[in-house]
């Protein structure tokens, strides 16, 4: 805007001096002014395009990650199903009265996994992996002669990603020198 004001002041100053300018100088001034206006128009057009792109990306992100809160809440359901299945002993698995219940819980777990997969929710691999603070949260250190220090040797709670974003970190135990 300062350039526009300077140009206007120069034009007003030239007119106040009695119009000493030549036609070539007037043409040159008009060409300069036209070029400045053209530059401003290009900058405005580029800014509009950048805003449009940014809004489109925000819209895509909002659509892709809209279910994040709901998905985070559903992880506790998945955890409870996994705990229920882990608590079932071999004797209960062979008991005919409980078999249908166990099969139903397993089917519910598989369906929940399928829904997660359709919505881009994936489980984070943890055990045997090096600790990644962007995906794992170390809860304890476990003395181990078998694993390298900094390697995950125990998973206390599974972690999940929603597409490329962390939904919940894995809670893990990490190896240290024994």
N, C-alpha and C positions, 0 to 999 in steps of 0.2 A: 504494500500500500504506500510506503514511503516513496517508492520510485514513481508512482502515479502522481503523488503530490508534488514531487520535484519537477516532473515533466509539466504539470499544470502551471507551476510557478514560473518555470522557464518560458513557457508559451505566453503567460500573462506579462512577464517581464519584457519579452521581445515586442509584444504589442504595445506596451507602455512606452517603449523607446522610440515609438514612431514607425514601427514596421520596417526597420533597417534590413530585414532578412530578404534574401533573394529567393526566387522561385525554386532554385535547386536546394537551398537550405530548408525551405518549407517542406519540400518533397522528402528530403532526408529525415527531417523531424517526424513527418507522418509515417515514414517507413519504420523508424525506430519505435514509434508509438504502436504501430500495427504489430510489430514483432513482440513487444511487451504484452500486448493484449492476447496475442496468440499463445505466448508462454503461459500466461495466467489461465487461459482456457484449457491448455494441455494439463497443467497441474491440477486444475479442478476435475477434469475428466479422470485423471489417474487416481485422485483421492476418492472419487465416487466409485471407481472400479475396486479399489482396495476395501472400501467399506462394504461393498456388495459381497466380495469374496469372504471377508471376515464374518459377515452375518450368515452366509451360506454354511461356513464351517461350524459356526456356533449352532446352527439349526441341526446339522448332521450329528454333532456331538450330543446335543440334547436328545435327539431321537435314539442314538446308539446307547446312551448311558442313562436313559430315563428310569429304568427299572433298578438302578443301583441300590436304592434304599430297600426296596422290596426283596431284591436278591440277597442282600445282607441279612435281612430278617429270616429268609428261608434257609440260610445256612445253619441256623440253630435246629431247624426241623431235620435237616440232613444229619447233623451231629447226633441228635437223639435217636434217629433210626439206626445209625451205625453203632451207637452204644448198645441199643437193644439187641442187635444181631450179635455183637461181640459177647454179650452176657449169656447168650444161649449156649448151653453145654452140649456135648455129643449125645448125652442121654436124652435130652429134650428134643434133639433133632430126629431121633429114632422113635420117639413117642408118637403114636398115631393121633392122639388127641391134640397135640400141639403142632403137628406137622403143617396143617392148613394155616395156622396163625403165622408160623415162621415163613412159609412160602408167601403169604400175603405181605408181610413186612419186607421181604426181599424184593417182591414185585414193586412195592411202593418205592423202595430205594432206587431200583432201576428206572422207574418212571421219572422220578425226581432228577436223576442223572441225565436222562434224555431231555427233559425240559431245560436243564442247565445248558446242555450242549447246544440246543436249538437257539438259545439266547446268548451264546458266546461266553458262557461261564465255564471255566476250566479249573481243575485242581492243580495246585502247584506241586511239582515233584520236590521232595525234600530229602528223604533218607539217602545217604550216600553222596549227596551234592555238597559242594563247598558253601559255606554260609554266605548268603547274599542279603545284606541289610535292606535291600529294596523289596525283598520277597519273604524274608524269614525274620522272625524275632526270637533271638536266643533267650531261653528261659533259665537254663542251667548248663554247667560244664560237667562233662562226664569223663573221668579218667579212662583212657583206652590206649592199649598197646597195639591194637589192630588197625585203628584208623588214624589218618593224618590229623594233626591239630587243626581245628577250624572246619572239619568235616561234620556234617549233621549225622548223628548216630541214632537219634530218637525223635519221633514226631508226636507231640502231645495233642495238637489240634491241627487239622488240615487247613491249608491256606488256599485261597481261590483268587483268580483273575477274572475280570469281565473285559473281554477283548484284550486291549493292551494296558489296562489299568488295574492296579491292585484293589481287590475287593476286601480281602482280609489276609494278613500275613500268616504264614505257618508258624506255630509256636513249637520251638524245637530245642533239643538238647545237643550240644556241640562237643566234639571230642577235644580233650586236652591231653598232654603227656601224662602217662600213668605213673 
